């Protein structure tokens, strides 16, 4: 009598199935969170096979899951060159209206909002370029990130600890900068106003961000209630 054997449900998978599972492993995952304006919100997953899967959430030009094949060799080389394993787990700022980013690579996740190491930001820019190329994300939102519902004449500024605030304000006397309120009692987080007739908002923001005494600067935005 011939003897027949069958693989049990918890036995080893066939070779071709095992190879397929390895090729479809998620190596990179990017999650872009929401803000008080119309920030694009989505999750992007890149598989070892090169399969890219976008799951849109809000304010995206697409409204359902999209897939494509991306050049993983180039992307993985960029992640390795950036030294992803050396990044800290978090680079978080205590400002509520800035989107939170979560980027994971081979099981390690880094979370941040606002400022982060430039090599980390460059990796997101790289992924954004492919996302824009697929038509899944609008180019202006990906690279300029112009905030929606911008409050005229207002900036949120985080100063370095120990900064002489009155002296710092004096450096911007030419644009009529004044403090509207301190966001935290220490005075390191400020909501400031300025004379928009003397300077273009984007020009001033670039100037403030380049200031050696500034940790973070952004436009203030009106609240857009989430669904």
C-alpha positions as CSV (number, residue, x, y, z in Angstrom):
1,X,0.0,0.0,0.0
2,X,1.4,3.3,-0.9
3,X,2.1,5.7,1.9
4,X,0.9,9.3,1.4
5,X,2.0,12.2,3.5
6,X,0.6,15.7,3.8
7,X,1.9,18.9,5.3
8,X,0.2,19.8,8.6
9,X,-1.2,23.3,9.0
10,X,1.7,24.3,11.3
11,X,4.4,22.7,9.2
12,X,7.0,24.4,7.0
13,X,5.7,26.3,4.0
14,X,6.7,25.2,0.5
15,X,9.9,26.8,-0.8
16,X,8.1,29.0,-3.4
17,X,5.6,30.2,-0.8
18,X,8.4,31.0,1.7
19,X,10.3,33.0,-1.0
20,X,7.2,34.9,-1.9
21,X,6.7,35.9,1.8
22,X,10.2,37.1,2.0
23,X,9.9,39.2,-1.1
24,X,6.7,40.8,0.1
25,X,8.1,41.8,3.5
26,X,7.5,45.5,4.4
27,X,10.9,47.1,4.7
28,X,9.9,50.8,4.8
29,X,6.7,52.4,6.3
30,X,6.0,56.1,6.3
31,X,3.0,57.6,8.1
32,X,2.2,61.3,7.7
33,X,-0.1,62.5,10.4
34,X,-2.7,65.3,10.4
35,X,-2.5,68.9,11.4
36,X,-5.0,71.7,12.1
37,X,-5.1,72.6,8.4
38,X,-5.3,70.4,5.2
39,X,-2.1,68.5,5.5
40,X,-2.0,65.3,3.4
41,X,-2.4,62.3,5.7
42,X,-1.5,58.8,4.5
43,X,0.5,55.7,5.0
44,X,3.0,54.4,2.5
45,X,4.5,50.9,2.6
46,X,7.4,49.6,0.5
47,X,7.9,45.9,0.2
48,X,11.2,44.0,-0.5
49,X,9.7,43.0,-3.9
50,X,9.5,46.7,-4.9
51,X,5.8,46.9,-4.4
52,X,4.7,50.3,-3.1
53,X,1.3,50.6,-1.4
54,X,-0.3,53.9,-0.5
55,X,-3.3,54.1,1.9
56,X,-4.7,57.6,1.7
57,X,-6.4,59.1,4.8
58,X,-7.2,62.8,4.2
59,X,-6.6,65.7,1.8
60,X,-5.0,63.5,-0.9
61,X,-5.7,63.6,-4.7
62,X,-6.6,59.9,-4.5
63,X,-9.2,58.4,-2.3
64,X,-8.4,54.6,-2.4
65,X,-5.5,52.3,-2.0
66,X,-2.9,52.6,-4.8
67,X,0.0,50.2,-5.7
68,X,3.0,50.5,-8.0
69,X,6.5,49.1,-8.4
70,X,9.4,51.3,-7.3
71,X,13.2,50.8,-7.6
72,X,14.0,49.4,-4.2
73,X,17.7,49.1,-4.8
74,X,18.1,52.9,-5.1
75,X,15.8,53.6,-2.1
76,X,17.4,51.1,0.2
77,X,20.8,52.4,-0.7
78,X,19.7,55.9,0.3
79,X,18.4,54.6,3.7
80,X,21.6,52.7,4.4
81,X,23.7,55.7,3.4
82,X,21.7,58.0,5.8
83,X,22.6,55.8,8.7
84,X,19.1,55.1,9.7
85,X,20.1,53.0,12.7
86,X,21.8,56.0,14.3
87,X,18.8,58.2,14.5
88,X,17.1,58.7,17.8
89,X,13.6,57.1,18.3
90,X,12.0,60.6,18.6
91,X,12.5,64.2,17.7
92,X,9.3,65.7,19.0
93,X,8.4,69.4,19.6
94,X,5.6,70.4,22.0
95,X,3.6,72.2,19.3
96,X,0.2,70.7,18.5
97,X,-0.4,72.0,14.9
98,X,2.6,70.4,13.3
99,X,2.1,67.0,11.6
100,X,3.8,64.0,13.2
101,X,5.9,61.8,10.9
102,X,6.6,58.1,11.6
103,X,9.2,56.5,9.4
104,X,10.3,52.9,9.9
105,X,13.1,50.9,8.2
106,X,13.7,47.2,8.8
107,X,11.8,47.3,12.0
108,X,13.2,50.5,13.6
109,X,10.8,53.5,13.8
110,X,11.7,57.2,14.1
111,X,9.0,59.7,15.1
112,X,9.2,63.5,14.8
113,X,7.4,66.8,14.1
114,X,9.1,70.0,13.1
115,X,12.8,69.8,13.0
116,X,14.7,66.6,12.6
117,X,18.2,65.6,11.2
118,X,18.5,66.6,7.6
119,X,19.4,63.1,6.4
120,X,16.1,61.9,7.9
121,X,14.1,64.7,6.1
122,X,16.0,63.9,2.9
123,X,14.6,60.3,3.0
124,X,11.1,61.6,3.2
125,X,11.8,63.9,0.3
126,X,13.0,61.0,-1.7
127,X,9.8,59.0,-1.0
128,X,7.8,62.1,-1.8
129,X,9.3,62.4,-5.2
130,X,8.1,58.9,-6.1
131,X,4.7,59.5,-4.5
132,X,4.3,62.7,-6.6
133,X,5.5,60.9,-9.8
134,X,2.7,58.4,-9.3
135,X,0.1,61.2,-8.9
136,X,-0.7,60.1,-5.4
137,X,0.5,63.4,-3.9
138,X,0.4,67.0,-5.1
139,X,3.9,68.4,-5.7
140,X,3.3,71.7,-4.0
141,X,2.0,70.0,-0.8
142,X,4.9,67.5,-0.9
143,X,7.8,70.0,-1.2
144,X,6.5,73.4,-0.2
145,X,4.1,72.3,2.4
146,X,2.4,75.7,2.4
147,X,0.0,75.6,5.4
148,X,-3.7,75.9,4.9
149,X,-5.7,78.4,7.0
150,X,-2.6,80.5,7.7
151,X,-3.2,83.2,10.3
152,X,-2.0,86.5,8.9
153,X,0.9,88.2,10.6
154,X,1.6,85.4,13.1
155,X,4.5,83.1,13.7
156,X,5.1,80.4,16.3
157,X,8.8,80.5,17.3
158,X,10.8,78.2,19.6
159,X,14.0,79.9,20.9
160,X,17.0,78.2,22.4
161,X,17.0,78.1,26.2
162,X,18.6,81.2,27.7
163,X,17.9,83.5,24.8
164,X,17.5,87.1,25.7
165,X,14.0,87.6,24.4
166,X,13.9,91.4,24.4
167,X,17.3,91.5,22.6
168,X,16.1,88.9,20.1
169,X,13.0,90.9,19.3
170,X,15.1,94.0,18.7
171,X,16.8,92.1,15.9
172,X,13.5,92.1,14.1
173,X,12.5,95.7,14.9
174,X,12.7,96.4,11.1
175,X,9.6,94.2,10.6
176,X,7.7,95.4,13.7
177,X,7.9,92.1,15.5
178,X,6.0,91.9,18.8
179,X,5.0,89.1,21.2
180,X,1.3,88.3,21.3
181,X,1.7,85.7,24.0
182,X,4.1,83.2,25.5
183,X,3.0,79.6,24.7
184,X,4.9,78.3,27.7
185,X,5.8,80.3,30.8
186,X,9.6,80.0,30.3
187,X,9.3,82.2,27.2
188,X,11.1,79.8,24.9
189,X,7.9,79.3,22.8
190,X,6.4,82.5,21.5
191,X,3.4,83.5,19.4
192,X,4.6,86.7,17.6
193,X,3.2,89.1,15.1
194,X,4.8,91.3,12.5
195,X,4.1,94.1,10.0
196,X,3.2,92.2,6.8
197,X,3.5,95.5,4.9
198,X,7.2,95.5,5.6
199,X,8.1,91.9,4.7
200,X,6.6,89.0,2.8
201,X,5.6,86.2,5.2
202,X,7.7,83.5,3.4
203,X,10.7,85.7,3.4
204,X,10.4,86.4,7.1
205,X,9.9,82.7,8.0
206,X,13.1,81.8,6.1
207,X,15.0,84.6,8.0
208,X,13.7,83.4,11.4
209,X,14.4,79.7,10.6
210,X,18.0,80.7,9.7
211,X,18.4,82.5,13.0
212,X,21.0,80.7,15.2
213,X,18.9,81.5,18.3
214,X,15.8,79.8,16.8
215,X,15.1,76.1,17.2
216,X,11.8,76.0,15.3
217,X,9.6,78.4,13.5
218,X,6.3,78.0,11.6
219,X,3.3,80.0,10.6
220,X,0.4,80.0,13.0
221,X,-2.8,78.3,11.6
222,X,-6.4,78.5,12.4
223,X,-8.0,75.3,13.8
224,X,-9.7,73.0,11.3
225,X,-11.8,70.6,13.3
226,X,-11.2,67.0,12.4
227,X,-14.0,64.6,11.4
